[in-house]
Every structure is written in C-alpha cells, then in structure tokens.
C-alpha cells in the first residue's frame, strides 16, 4: 500500500505537460499494439484455422434464457 502511494505521488509530482505526454505515449503504444497485432500473428503463422475459430466463437458466445416467474 505504501509503495503504491509513492508511485502515485511521484506521478502527481510531474508537471502537467509531462503527465499529458506520458499518458499520450501510453495510449499511442497501446493503439499501435492493437493495430499491428493481427499482422504480427499472420507473419508468425499464429492465425487460427476456421475450425479453431468456430470452436472459440462457440465457447465465447453468450447464452441467454428466459425464466418464467
């Protein structure tokens, strides 16, 4: 708990401009990662087959059923 306060305190001690640039940099890093991820998976041969994709979609589908009162 105390170490967490040190981290937030040191972050808050940064100038507003530096905090903005740090946040913008993190968002840009995440955006680039999300954008390039499928391309990297294709290059490494990690794209799922249609059977694997269908099984994954089946497992992740949400099942909703109505219940009478």
PQR file of N, CA, C, O and H, with PARSE charges and radii, in Angstrom:
ATOM      1  N   UNK A   1       0.825  -1.189   0.000 -0.4000 1.5000
ATOM      2  CA  UNK A   1       0.000   0.000   0.000 -0.0000 2.0000
ATOM      3  C   UNK A   1       0.872   1.256   0.000  0.5500 1.7000
ATOM      4  O   UNK A   1       0.619   2.213  -0.732 -0.5500 1.4000
ATOM      5  N   UNK A   2       1.885   1.222   0.827 -0.4000 1.5000
ATOM      6  CA  UNK A   2       2.739   2.398   0.933 -0.0000 2.0000
ATOM      7  C   UNK A   2       3.515   2.630  -0.368  0.5500 1.7000
ATOM      8  O   UNK A   2       3.713   3.771  -0.786 -0.5500 1.4000
ATOM      9  H   UNK A   2       2.090   0.445   1.421  0.4000 1.0000
ATOM     10  N   UNK A   3       3.951   1.539  -1.001 -0.4000 1.5000
ATOM     11  CA  UNK A   3       4.693   1.671  -2.251 -0.0000 2.0000
ATOM     12  C   UNK A   3       3.802   2.238  -3.347  0.5500 1.7000
ATOM     13  O   UNK A   3       4.269   3.004  -4.189 -0.5500 1.4000
ATOM     14  H   UNK A   3       3.791   0.612  -0.661  0.4000 1.0000
ATOM     15  N   UNK A   4       2.522   1.868  -3.345 -0.4000 1.5000
ATOM     16  CA  UNK A   4       1.581   2.387  -4.325 -0.0000 2.0000
ATOM     17  C   UNK A   4       1.433   3.901  -4.171  0.5500 1.7000
ATOM     18  O   UNK A   4       1.338   4.616  -5.168 -0.5500 1.4000
ATOM     19  H   UNK A   4       2.142   1.245  -2.661  0.4000 1.0000
ATOM     20  N   UNK A   5       1.413   4.390  -2.940 -0.4000 1.5000
ATOM     21  CA  UNK A   5       1.313   5.828  -2.707 -0.0000 2.0000
ATOM     22  C   UNK A   5       2.550   6.544  -3.231  0.5500 1.7000
ATOM     23  O   UNK A   5       2.458   7.663  -3.737 -0.5500 1.4000
ATOM     24  H   UNK A   5       1.491   3.809  -2.130  0.4000 1.0000
ATOM     25  N   UNK A   6       3.707   5.900  -3.111 -0.4000 1.5000
ATOM     26  CA  UNK A   6       4.929   6.508  -3.618 -0.0000 2.0000
ATOM     27  C   UNK A   6       4.848   6.679  -5.131  0.5500 1.7000
ATOM     28  O   UNK A   6       5.259   7.704  -5.673 -0.5500 1.4000
ATOM     29  H   UNK A   6       3.782   4.992  -2.700  0.4000 1.0000
ATOM     30  N   UNK A   7       4.308   5.655  -5.810 -0.4000 1.5000
ATOM     31  CA  UNK A   7       4.217   5.722  -7.266 -0.0000 2.0000
ATOM     32  C   UNK A   7       3.240   6.804  -7.705  0.5500 1.7000
ATOM     33  O   UNK A   7       3.540   7.579  -8.613 -0.5500 1.4000
ATOM     34  H   UNK A   7       3.973   4.822  -5.369  0.4000 1.0000
ATOM     35  N   UNK A   8       2.072   6.863  -7.067 -0.4000 1.5000
ATOM     36  CA  UNK A   8       1.105   7.884  -7.460 -0.0000 2.0000
ATOM     37  C   UNK A   8       1.602   9.265  -7.080  0.5500 1.7000
ATOM     38  O   UNK A   8       1.353  10.235  -7.795 -0.5500 1.4000
ATOM     39  H   UNK A   8       1.828   6.234  -6.329  0.4000 1.0000
ATOM     40  N   UNK A   9       2.297   9.361  -5.972 -0.4000 1.5000
ATOM     41  CA  UNK A   9       2.849  10.649  -5.566 -0.0000 2.0000
ATOM     42  C   UNK A   9       3.904  11.134  -6.538  0.5500 1.7000
ATOM     43  O   UNK A   9       3.938  12.316  -6.881 -0.5500 1.4000
ATOM     44  H   UNK A   9       2.500   8.573  -5.390  0.4000 1.0000
ATOM     45  N   UNK A  10       4.766  10.237  -6.985 -0.4000 1.5000
ATOM     46  CA  UNK A  10       5.796  10.643  -7.939 -0.0000 2.0000
ATOM     47  C   UNK A  10       5.180  11.002  -9.284  0.5500 1.7000
ATOM     48  O   UNK A  10       5.683  11.880  -9.985 -0.5500 1.4000
ATOM     49  H   UNK A  10       4.739   9.277  -6.706  0.4000 1.0000
ATOM     50  N   UNK A  11       4.089  10.324  -9.648 -0.4000 1.5000
ATOM     51  CA  UNK A  11       3.395  10.663 -10.893 -0.0000 2.0000
ATOM     52  C   UNK A  11       2.756  12.045 -10.776  0.5500 1.7000
ATOM     53  O   UNK A  11       2.819  12.850 -11.706 -0.5500 1.4000
ATOM     54  H   UNK A  11       3.680   9.610  -9.078  0.4000 1.0000
ATOM     55  N   UNK A  12       2.143  12.308  -9.633 -0.4000 1.5000
ATOM     56  CA  UNK A  12       1.488  13.608  -9.436 -0.0000 2.0000
ATOM     57  C   UNK A  12       2.487  14.745  -9.329  0.5500 1.7000
ATOM     58  O   UNK A  12       2.136  15.898  -9.581 -0.5500 1.4000
ATOM     59  H   UNK A  12       2.092  11.654  -8.878  0.4000 1.0000
ATOM     60  N   UNK A  13       3.716  14.447  -8.962 -0.4000 1.5000
ATOM     61  CA  UNK A  13       4.733  15.489  -8.865 -0.0000 2.0000
ATOM     62  C   UNK A  13       5.265  15.907 -10.226  0.5500 1.7000
ATOM     63  O   UNK A  13       5.951  16.924 -10.335 -0.5500 1.4000
ATOM     64  H   UNK A  13       4.001  13.511  -8.756  0.4000 1.0000
ATOM     65  N   UNK A  14       4.963  15.145 -11.258 -0.4000 1.5000
ATOM     66  CA  UNK A  14       5.383  15.537 -12.598 -0.0000 2.0000
ATOM     67  C   UNK A  14       4.591  16.756 -13.046  0.5500 1.7000
ATOM     68  O   UNK A  14       3.482  17.001 -12.572 -0.5500 1.4000
ATOM     69  H   UNK A  14       4.407  14.319 -11.170  0.4000 1.0000
ATOM     70  N   UNK A  15       5.170  17.509 -13.956 -0.4000 1.5000
ATOM     71  CA  UNK A  15       4.446  18.677 -14.465 -0.0000 2.0000
ATOM     72  C   UNK A  15       3.254  18.207 -15.296  0.5500 1.7000
ATOM     73  O   UNK A  15       3.285  17.102 -15.838 -0.5500 1.4000
ATOM     74  H   UNK A  15       6.071  17.310 -14.341  0.4000 1.0000
ATOM     75  N   UNK A  16       2.210  19.020 -15.405 -0.4000 1.5000
ATOM     76  CA  UNK A  16       1.036  18.619 -16.188 -0.0000 2.0000
ATOM     77  C   UNK A  16       1.380  18.259 -17.633  0.5500 1.7000
ATOM     78  O   UNK A  16       0.793  17.339 -18.203 -0.5500 1.4000
ATOM     79  H   UNK A  16       2.186  19.918 -14.965  0.4000 1.0000
ATOM     80  N   UNK A  17       2.313  18.972 -18.214 -0.4000 1.5000
ATOM     81  CA  UNK A  17       2.711  18.679 -19.595 -0.0000 2.0000
ATOM     82  C   UNK A  17       3.353  17.293 -19.689  0.5500 1.7000
ATOM     83  O   UNK A  17       3.071  16.539 -20.620 -0.5500 1.4000
ATOM     84  H   UNK A  17       2.789  19.719 -17.751  0.4000 1.0000
ATOM     85  N   UNK A  18       4.208  16.963 -18.734 -0.4000 1.5000
ATOM     86  CA  UNK A  18       4.867  15.660 -18.724 -0.0000 2.0000
ATOM     87  C   UNK A  18       3.861  14.542 -18.504  0.5500 1.7000
ATOM     88  O   UNK A  18       3.950  13.492 -19.141 -0.5500 1.4000
ATOM     89  H   UNK A  18       4.437  17.576 -17.978  0.4000 1.0000
ATOM     90  N   UNK A  19       2.894  14.762 -17.597 -0.4000 1.5000
ATOM     91  CA  UNK A  19       1.852  13.757 -17.381 -0.0000 2.0000
ATOM     92  C   UNK A  19       1.029  13.552 -18.641  0.5500 1.7000
ATOM     93  O   UNK A  19       0.678  12.422 -18.982 -0.5500 1.4000
ATOM     94  H   UNK A  19       2.822  15.615 -17.080  0.4000 1.0000
ATOM     95  N   UNK A  20       0.721  14.647 -19.336 -0.4000 1.5000
ATOM     96  CA  UNK A  20      -0.030  14.541 -20.585 -0.0000 2.0000
ATOM     97  C   UNK A  20       0.757  13.743 -21.621  0.5500 1.7000
ATOM     98  O   UNK A  20       0.208  12.848 -22.264 -0.5500 1.4000
ATOM     99  H   UNK A  20       1.007  15.564 -19.059  0.4000 1.0000
ATOM    100  N   UNK A  21       2.032  14.059 -21.783 -0.4000 1.5000
ATOM    101  CA  UNK A  21       2.858  13.349 -22.760 -0.0000 2.0000
ATOM    102  C   UNK A  21       3.020  11.881 -22.387  0.5500 1.7000
ATOM    103  O   UNK A  21       3.024  11.017 -23.263 -0.5500 1.4000
ATOM    104  H   UNK A  21       2.479  14.786 -21.261  0.4000 1.0000
ATOM    105  N   UNK A  22       3.152  11.593 -21.107 -0.4000 1.5000
ATOM    106  CA  UNK A  22       3.260  10.212 -20.645 -0.0000 2.0000
ATOM    107  C   UNK A  22       1.978   9.447 -20.964  0.5500 1.7000
ATOM    108  O   UNK A  22       2.039   8.330 -21.478 -0.5500 1.4000
ATOM    109  H   UNK A  22       3.149  12.295 -20.395  0.4000 1.0000
ATOM    110  N   UNK A  23       0.829  10.030 -20.670 -0.4000 1.5000
ATOM    111  CA  UNK A  23      -0.460   9.390 -20.964 -0.0000 2.0000
ATOM    112  C   UNK A  23      -0.680   9.214 -22.452  0.5500 1.7000
ATOM    113  O   UNK A  23      -1.146   8.165 -22.897 -0.5500 1.4000
ATOM    114  H   UNK A  23       0.780  10.938 -20.253  0.4000 1.0000
ATOM    115  N   UNK A  24      -0.345  10.238 -23.223 -0.4000 1.5000
ATOM    116  CA  UNK A  24      -0.500  10.144 -24.675 -0.0000 2.0000
ATOM    117  C   UNK A  24       0.426   9.076 -25.244  0.5500 1.7000
ATOM    118  O   UNK A  24       0.053   8.360 -26.173 -0.5500 1.4000
ATOM    119  H   UNK A  24       0.033  11.090 -22.861  0.4000 1.0000
ATOM    120  N   UNK A  25       1.627   8.967 -24.693 -0.4000 1.5000
ATOM    121  CA  UNK A  25       2.558   7.939 -25.142 -0.0000 2.0000
ATOM    122  C   UNK A  25       2.051   6.538 -24.853  0.5500 1.7000
ATOM    123  O   UNK A  25       2.185   5.644 -25.688 -0.5500 1.4000
ATOM    124  H   UNK A  25       1.930   9.549 -23.939  0.4000 1.0000
ATOM    125  N   UNK A  26       1.469   6.339 -23.676 -0.4000 1.5000
ATOM    126  CA  UNK A  26       0.895   5.030 -23.343 -0.0000 2.0000
ATOM    127  C   UNK A  26      -0.266   4.684 -24.268  0.5500 1.7000
ATOM    128  O   UNK A  26      -0.395   3.543 -24.713 -0.5500 1.4000
ATOM    129  H   UNK A  26       1.360   7.065 -22.998  0.4000 1.0000
ATOM    130  N   UNK A  27      -1.104   5.664 -24.553 -0.4000 1.5000
ATOM    131  CA  UNK A  27      -2.239   5.413 -25.447 -0.0000 2.0000
ATOM    132  C   UNK A  27      -1.756   5.114 -26.863  0.5500 1.7000
ATOM    133  O   UNK A  27      -2.313   4.246 -27.535 -0.5500 1.4000
ATOM    134  H   UNK A  27      -1.000   6.591 -24.192  0.4000 1.0000
ATOM    135  N   UNK A  28      -0.732   5.819 -27.321 -0.4000 1.5000
ATOM    136  CA  UNK A  28      -0.189   5.565 -28.651 -0.0000 2.0000
ATOM    137  C   UNK A  28       0.436   4.172 -28.724  0.5500 1.7000
ATOM    138  O   UNK A  28       0.271   3.467 -29.719 -0.5500 1.4000
ATOM    139  H   UNK A  28      -0.280   6.524 -26.776  0.4000 1.0000
ATOM    140  N   UNK A  29       1.145   3.781 -27.679 -0.4000 1.5000
ATOM    141  CA  UNK A  29       1.757   2.452 -27.622 -0.0000 2.0000
ATOM    142  C   UNK A  29       0.690   1.362 -27.688  0.5500 1.7000
ATOM    143  O   UNK A  29       0.849   0.375 -28.407 -0.5500 1.4000
ATOM    144  H   UNK A  29       1.279   4.354 -26.870  0.4000 1.0000
ATOM    145  N   UNK A  30      -0.394   1.541 -26.941 -0.4000 1.5000
ATOM    146  CA  UNK A  30      -1.485   0.561 -26.948 -0.0000 2.0000
ATOM    147  C   UNK A  30      -2.171   0.512 -28.309  0.5500 1.7000
ATOM    148  O   UNK A  30      -2.516  -0.565 -28.795 -0.5500 1.4000
ATOM    149  H   UNK A  30      -0.524   2.342 -26.357  0.4000 1.0000
ATOM    150  N   UNK A  31      -2.367   1.669 -28.919 -0.4000 1.5000
ATOM    151  CA  UNK A  31      -3.017   1.722 -30.230 -0.0000 2.0000
ATOM    152  C   UNK A  31      -2.177   1.017 -31.283  0.5500 1.7000
ATOM    153  O   UNK A  31      -2.706   0.246 -32.084 -0.5500 1.4000
ATOM    154  H   UNK A  31      -2.087   2.544 -28.524  0.4000 1.0000
ATOM    155  N   UNK A  32      -0.897   1.269 -31.289 -0.4000 1.5000
ATOM    156  CA  UNK A  32      -0.007   0.614 -32.253 -0.0000 2.0000
ATOM    157  C   UNK A  32       0.007  -0.891 -32.015  0.5500 1.7000
ATOM    158  O   UNK A  32       0.009  -1.671 -32.968 -0.5500 1.4000
ATOM    159  H   UNK A  32      -0.468   1.896 -30.639  0.4000 1.0000
ATOM    160  N   UNK A  33       0.016  -1.299 -30.762 -0.4000 1.5000
ATOM    161  CA  UNK A  33      -0.008  -2.728 -30.445 -0.0000 2.0000
ATOM    162  C   UNK A  33      -1.269  -3.403 -30.936  0.5500 1.7000
ATOM    163  O   UNK A  33      -1.216  -4.501 -31.489 -0.5500 1.4000
ATOM    164  H   UNK A  33       0.015  -0.665 -29.988  0.4000 1.0000
ATOM    165  N   UNK A  34      -2.410  -2.750 -30.737 -0.4000 1.5000
ATOM    166  CA  UNK A  34      -3.682  -3.323 -31.199 -0.0000 2.0000
ATOM    167  C   UNK A  34      -3.733  -3.368 -32.726  0.5500 1.7000
ATOM    168  O   UNK A  34      -4.275  -4.312 -33.302 -0.5500 1.4000
ATOM    169  H   UNK A  34      -2.454  -1.858 -30.287  0.4000 1.0000
ATOM    170  N   UNK A  35      -3.172  -2.357 -33.379 -0.4000 1.5000
ATOM    171  CA  UNK A  35      -3.223  -2.277 -34.836 -0.0000 2.0000
ATOM    172  C   UNK A  35      -2.290  -3.299 -35.489  0.5500 1.7000
ATOM    173  O   UNK A  35      -2.647  -3.910 -36.496 -0.5500 1.4000
ATOM    174  H   UNK A  35      -2.732  -1.590 -32.911  0.4000 1.0000
ATOM    175  N   UNK A  36      -1.104  -3.486 -34.922 -0.4000 1.5000
ATOM    176  CA  UNK A  36      -0.115  -4.382 -35.512 -0.0000 2.0000
ATOM    177  C   UNK A  36      -0.277  -5.832 -35.089  0.5500 1.7000
ATOM    178  O   UNK A  36       0.283  -6.716 -35.738 -0.5500 1.4000
ATOM    179  H   UNK A  36      -0.814  -2.990 -34.103  0.4000 1.0000
ATOM    180  N   UNK A  37      -1.011  -6.106 -34.039 -0.4000 1.5000
ATOM    181  CA  UNK A  37      -1.140  -7.462 -33.512 -0.0000 2.0000
ATOM    182  C   UNK A  37      -1.597  -8.486 -34.554  0.5500 1.7000
ATOM    183  O   UNK A  37      -0.963  -9.536 -34.666 -0.5500 1.4000
ATOM    184  H   UNK A  37      -1.465  -5.387 -33.512  0.4000 1.0000
ATOM    185  N   UNK A  38      -2.662  -8.237 -35.322 -0.4000 1.5000
ATOM    186  CA  UNK A  38      -3.068  -9.230 -36.325 -0.0000 2.0000
ATOM    187  C   UNK A  38      -2.002  -9.458 -37.400  0.5500 1.7000
ATOM    188  O   UNK A  38      -1.824 -10.580 -37.873 -0.5500 1.4000
ATOM    189  H   UNK A  38      -3.177  -7.385 -35.231  0.4000 1.0000
ATOM    190  N   UNK A  39      -1.304  -8.403 -37.779 -0.4000 1.5000
ATOM    191  CA  UNK A  39      -0.269  -8.536 -38.808 -0.0000 2.0000
ATOM    192  C   UNK A  39       0.906  -9.369 -38.301  0.5500 1.7000
ATOM    193  O   UNK A  39       1.481 -10.160 -39.048 -0.5500 1.4000
ATOM    194  H   UNK A  39      -1.449  -7.491 -37.394  0.4000 1.0000
ATOM    195  N   UNK A  40       1.253  -9.189 -37.050 -0.4000 1.5000
ATOM    196  CA  UNK A  40       2.343  -9.968 -36.466 -0.0000 2.0000
ATOM    197  C   UNK A  40       1.932 -11.429 -36.327  0.5500 1.7000
ATOM    198  O   UNK A  40       2.732 -12.331 -36.580 -0.5500 1.4000
ATOM    199  H   UNK A  40       0.786  -8.546 -36.443  0.4000 1.0000
ATOM    200  N   UNK A  41       0.680 -11.663 -35.924 -0.4000 1.5000
ATOM    201  CA  UNK A  41       0.190 -13.038 -35.813 -0.0000 2.0000
ATOM    202  C   UNK A  41       0.237 -13.740 -37.168  0.5500 1.7000
ATOM    203  O   UNK A  41       0.623 -14.907 -37.248 -0.5500 1.4000
ATOM    204  H   UNK A  41       0.031 -10.930 -35.720  0.4000 1.0000
ATOM    205  N   UNK A  42      -0.149 -13.044 -38.224 -0.4000 1.5000
ATOM    206  CA  UNK A  42      -0.086 -13.634 -39.566 -0.0000 2.0000
ATOM    207  C   UNK A  42       1.351 -13.952 -39.954  0.5500 1.7000
ATOM    208  O   UNK A  42       1.625 -15.013 -40.514 -0.5500 1.4000
ATOM    209  H   UNK A  42      -0.462 -12.096 -38.159  0.4000 1.0000
ATOM    210  N   UNK A  43       2.266 -13.038 -39.659 -0.4000 1.5000
ATOM    211  CA  UNK A  43       3.668 -13.241 -40.020 -0.0000 2.0000
ATOM    212  C   UNK A  43       4.275 -14.428 -39.274  0.5500 1.7000
ATOM    213  O   UNK A  43       5.143 -15.120 -39.806 -0.5500 1.4000
ATOM    214  H   UNK A  43       2.043 -12.175 -39.205  0.4000 1.0000
ATOM    215  N   UNK A  44       3.824 -14.662 -38.049 -0.4000 1.5000
ATOM    216  CA  UNK A  44       4.357 -15.768 -37.254 -0.0000 2.0000
ATOM    217  C   UNK A  44       3.585 -17.065 -37.462  0.5500 1.7000
ATOM    218  O   UNK A  44       3.925 -18.092 -36.874 -0.5500 1.4000
ATOM    219  H   UNK A  44       3.119 -14.099 -37.616  0.4000 1.0000
ATOM    220  N   UNK A  45       2.556 -17.024 -38.287 -0.4000 1.5000
ATOM    221  CA  UNK A  45       1.767 -18.221 -38.550 -0.0000 2.0000
ATOM    222  C   UNK A  45       0.886 -18.627 -37.383  0.5500 1.7000
ATOM    223  O   UNK A  45       0.660 -19.817 -37.162 -0.5500 1.4000
ATOM    224  H   UNK A  45       2.279 -16.190 -38.765  0.4000 1.0000
ATOM    225  N   UNK A  46       0.394 -17.669 -36.645 -0.4000 1.5000
ATOM    226  CA  UNK A  46      -0.415 -17.960 -35.468 -0.0000 2.0000
ATOM    227  C   UNK A  46      -1.901 -17.681 -35.701  0.5500 1.7000
ATOM    228  O   UNK A  46      -2.661 -17.541 -34.743 -0.5500 1.4000
ATOM    229  H   UNK A  46       0.578 -16.703 -36.825  0.4000 1.0000
ATOM    230  N   UNK A  47      -2.314 -17.602 -36.949 -0.4000 1.5000
ATOM    231  CA  UNK A  47      -3.716 -17.343 -37.269 -0.0000 2.0000
ATOM    232  C   UNK A  47      -4.505 -18.634 -37.071  0.5500 1.7000
ATOM    233  O   UNK A  47      -4.101 -19.680 -37.580 -0.5500 1.4000
ATOM    234  H   UNK A  47      -1.697 -17.716 -37.727  0.4000 1.0000
ATOM    235  N   UNK A  48      -5.626 -18.585 -36.339 -0.4000 1.5000
ATOM    236  CA  UNK A  48      -6.396 -19.814 -36.101 -0.0000 2.0000
ATOM    237  C   UNK A  48      -7.087 -20.297 -37.375  0.5500 1.7000
ATOM    238  O   UNK A  48      -7.469 -19.500 -38.232 -0.5500 1.4000
ATOM    239  H   UNK A  48      -5.954 -17.736 -35.926  0.4000 1.0000
ATOM    240  N   UNK A  49      -7.237 -21.608 -37.478 -0.4000 1.5000
ATOM    241  CA  UNK A  49      -7.962 -22.168 -38.619 -0.0000 2.0000
ATOM    242  C   UNK A  49      -9.442 -21.866 -38.441  0.5500 1.7000
ATOM    243  O   UNK A  49      -9.868 -21.422 -37.374 -0.5500 1.4000
ATOM    244  H   UNK A  49      -6.926 -22.255 -36.782  0.4000 1.0000
ATOM    245  N   UNK A  50     -10.219 -22.107 -39.481 -0.4000 1.5000
ATOM    246  CA  UNK A  50     -11.651 -21.823 -39.396 -0.0000 2.0000
ATOM    247  C   UNK A  50     -12.323 -22.712 -38.350  0.5500 1.7000
ATOM    248  O   UNK A  50     -13.268 -22.283 -37.689 -0.5500 1.4000
ATOM    249  H   UNK A  50      -9.873 -22.468 -40.347  0.4000 1.0000
ATOM    250  N   UNK A  51     -11.839 -23.950 -38.197 -0.4000 1.5000
ATOM    251  CA  UNK A  51     -12.394 -24.847 -37.178 -0.0000 2.0000
ATOM    252  C   UNK A  51     -12.097 -24.328 -35.770  0.5500 1.7000
ATOM    253  O   UNK A  51     -12.972 -24.318 -34.904 -0.5500 1.4000
ATOM    254  H   UNK A  51     -11.071 -24.298 -38.735  0.4000 1.0000
ATOM    255  N   UNK A  52     -10.855 -23.900 -35.555 -0.4000 1.5000
ATOM    256  CA  UNK A  52     -10.483 -23.362 -34.247 -0.0000 2.0000
ATOM    257  C   UNK A  52     -11.264 -22.087 -33.937  0.5500 1.7000
ATOM    258  O   UNK A  52     -11.698 -21.873 -32.805 -0.5500 1.4000
ATOM    259  H   UNK A  52     -10.144 -23.909 -36.258  0.4000 1.0000
ATOM    260  N   UNK A  53     -11.437 -21.249 -34.948 -0.4000 1.5000
ATOM    261  CA  UNK A  53     -12.177 -20.008 -34.754 -0.0000 2.0000
ATOM    262  C   UNK A  53     -13.639 -20.287 -34.432  0.5500 1.7000
ATOM    263  O   UNK A  53     -14.223 -19.617 -33.581 -0.5500 1.4000
ATOM    264  H   UNK A  53     -11.085 -21.423 -35.868  0.4000 1.0000
ATOM    265  N   UNK A  54     -14.237 -21.269 -35.104 -0.4000 1.5000
ATOM    266  CA  UNK A  54     -15.633 -21.625 -34.840 -0.0000 2.0000
ATOM    267  C   UNK A  54     -15.792 -22.165 -33.418  0.5500 1.7000
ATOM    268  O   UNK A  54     -16.762 -21.837 -32.734 -0.5500 1.4000
ATOM    269  H   UNK A  54     -13.762 -21.813 -35.797  0.4000 1.0000
ATOM    270  N   UNK A  55     -14.841 -22.991 -32.970 -0.4000 1.5000
ATOM    271  CA  UNK A  55     -14.907 -23.528 -31.610 -0.0000 2.0000
ATOM    272  C   UNK A  55     -14.758 -22.414 -30.577  0.5500 1.7000
ATOM    273  O   UNK A  55     -15.460 -22.399 -29.566 -0.5500 1.4000
ATOM    274  H   UNK A  55     -14.053 -23.257 -33.525  0.4000 1.0000
ATOM    275  N   UNK A  56     -13.852 -21.494 -30.832 -0.4000 1.5000
ATOM    276  CA  UNK A  56     -13.659 -20.371 -29.923 -0.0000 2.0000
ATOM    277  C   UNK A  56     -14.906 -19.495 -29.867  0.5500 1.7000
ATOM    278  O   UNK A  56     -15.324 -19.076 -28.787 -0.5500 1.4000
ATOM    279  H   UNK A  56     -13.281 -21.506 -31.653  0.4000 1.0000
ATOM    280  N   UNK A  57     -15.498 -19.218 -31.017 -0.4000 1.5000
ATOM    281  CA  UNK A  57     -16.723 -18.421 -31.051 -0.0000 2.0000
ATOM    282  C   UNK A  57     -17.848 -19.119 -30.294  0.5500 1.7000
ATOM    283  O   UNK A  57     -18.637 -18.472 -29.607 -0.5500 1.4000
ATOM    284  H   UNK A  57     -15.159 -19.557 -31.894  0.4000 1.0000
ATOM    285  N   UNK A  58     -17.915 -20.440 -30.425 -0.4000 1.5000
ATOM    286  CA  UNK A  58     -18.952 -21.201 -29.732 -0.0000 2.0000
ATOM    287  C   UNK A  58     -18.752 -21.127 -28.222  0.5500 1.7000
ATOM    288  O   UNK A  58     -19.716 -20.977 -27.471 -0.5500 1.4000
ATOM    289  H   UNK A  58     -17.273 -20.965 -30.984  0.4000 1.0000
ATOM    290  N   UNK A  59     -17.499 -21.231 -27.778 -0.4000 1.5000
ATOM    291  CA  UNK A  59     -17.215 -21.200 -26.345 -0.0000 2.0000
ATOM    292  C   UNK A  59     -17.437 -19.811 -25.748  0.5500 1.7000
ATOM    293  O   UNK A  59     -17.817 -19.689 -24.583 -0.5500 1.4000
ATOM    294  H   UNK A  59     -16.716 -21.353 -28.388  0.4000 1.0000
ATOM    295  N   UNK A  60     -17.204 -18.778 -26.531 -0.4000 1.5000
ATOM    296  CA  UNK A  60     -17.327 -17.419 -26.020 -0.0000 2.0000
ATOM    297  C   UNK A  60     -18.712 -16.818 -26.210  0.5500 1.7000
ATOM    298  O   UNK A  60     -18.973 -15.712 -25.737 -0.5500 1.4000
ATOM    299  H   UNK A  60     -16.895 -18.877 -27.477  0.4000 1.0000
ATOM    300  N   UNK A  61     -19.601 -17.527 -26.893 -0.4000 1.5000
ATOM    301  CA  UNK A  61     -20.933 -16.973 -27.129 -0.0000 2.0000
ATOM    302  C   UNK A  61     -21.712 -16.909 -25.816  0.5500 1.7000
ATOM    303  O   UNK A  61     -21.557 -17.756 -24.937 -0.5500 1.4000
ATOM    304  H   UNK A  61     -19.389 -18.426 -27.277  0.4000 1.0000
ATOM    305  N   UNK A  62     -22.538 -15.901 -25.714 -0.4000 1.5000
ATOM    306  CA  UNK A  62     -23.343 -15.696 -24.516 -0.0000 2.0000
ATOM    307  C   UNK A  62     -24.690 -16.368 -24.723  0.5500 1.7000
ATOM    308  O   UNK A  62     -25.361 -16.148 -25.731 -0.5500 1.4000
ATOM    309  H   UNK A  62     -22.663 -15.212 -26.428  0.4000 1.0000
ATOM    310  N   UNK A  63     -25.070 -17.183 -23.763 -0.4000 1.5000
ATOM    311  CA  UNK A  63     -26.346 -17.887 -23.850 -0.0000 2.0000
ATOM    312  C   UNK A  63     -27.331 -17.226 -22.897  0.5500 1.7000
ATOM    313  O   UNK A  63     -27.088 -17.142 -21.694 -0.5500 1.4000
ATOM    314  H   UNK A  63     -24.525 -17.361 -22.944  0.4000 1.0000
ATOM    315  N   UNK A  64     -28.442 -16.760 -23.447 -0.4000 1.5000
ATOM    316  CA  UNK A  64     -29.465 -16.096 -22.654 -0.0000 2.0000
ATOM    317  C   UNK A  64     -30.723 -16.939 -22.702  0.5500 1.7000
ATOM    318  O   UNK A  64     -31.191 -17.315 -23.777 -0.5500 1.4000
ATOM    319  H   UNK A  64     -28.640 -16.829 -24.425  0.4000 1.0000
ATOM    320  N   UNK A  65     -31.263 -17.230 -21.545 -0.4000 1.5000
ATOM    321  CA  UNK A  65     -32.514 -17.987 -21.489 -0.0000 2.0000
ATOM    322  C   UNK A  65     -33.485 -17.249 -20.580  0.5500 1.7000
ATOM    323  O   UNK A  65     -33.095 -16.690 -19.555 -0.5500 1.4000
ATOM    324  H   UNK A  65     -30.883 -16.925 -20.672  0.4000 1.0000
ATOM    325  N   UNK A  66     -34.747 -17.256 -20.969 -0.4000 1.5000
ATOM    326  CA  UNK A  66     -35.756 -16.573 -20.161 -0.0000 2.0000
ATOM    327  C   UNK A  66     -36.321 -17.543 -19.129  0.5500 1.7000
ATOM    328  O   UNK A  66     -36.443 -18.742 -19.380 -0.5500 1.4000
ATOM    329  H   UNK A  66     -35.063 -17.710 -21.802  0.4000 1.0000
ATOM    330  N   UNK A  67     -36.657 -17.006 -17.984 -0.4000 1.5000
ATOM    331  CA  UNK A  67     -37.199 -17.804 -16.889 -0.0000 2.0000
ATOM    332  C   UNK A  67     -38.548 -17.207 -16.508  0.5500 1.7000
ATOM    333  O   UNK A  67     -38.670 -16.000 -16.302 -0.5500 1.4000
ATOM    334  H   UNK A  67     -36.558 -16.031 -17.781  0.4000 1.0000
ATOM    335  N   UNK A  68     -39.538 -18.052 -16.420 -0.4000 1.5000
ATOM    336  CA  UNK A  68     -40.857 -17.557 -16.034 -0.0000 2.0000
ATOM    337  C   UNK A  68     -40.900 -17.312 -14.541  0.5500 1.7000
ATOM    338  O   UNK A  68     -40.218 -17.972 -13.757 -0.5500 1.4000
ATOM    339  H   UNK A  68     -39.438 -19.033 -16.588  0.4000 1.0000
ATOM    340  N   UNK A  69     -41.712 -16.358 -14.177 -0.4000 1.5000
ATOM    341  CA  UNK A  69     -41.815 -16.007 -12.753 -0.0000 2.0000
ATOM    342  C   UNK A  69     -42.572 -17.002 -11.982  0.5500 1.7000
ATOM    343  O   UNK A  69     -42.744 -16.846 -10.773 -0.5500 1.4000
ATOM    344  H   UNK A  69     -42.266 -15.822 -14.814  0.4000 1.0000
TER
END
